[in-house]
Amino acid sequence: MKTKELERILRGQKCYFVRHGKRHDVWYSTITHTHFPVPRHGAKEVADGTLADIVSQSGIKI
């Protein structure tokens, strides 16, 4: 899954962009009430392990 596609899913499932970091963006999940990093790679694929961590931390369903 590409980063832009992941961001669309996050926005659709009550997650909000908080701020830019050096290499990652910080997002907030209203489901789990936690902040979590999302890599800022645009058109590149998100690694499977990274995607699994984001799904776990955010509480979204893919």
Secondary structure, 3 states (H helix, E strand, C coil): CEHHHHHHHHHHCCEEEEEECCCEEEEEECCCCEEEEEECCCCCECCHHHHHHHHHHHCCCC
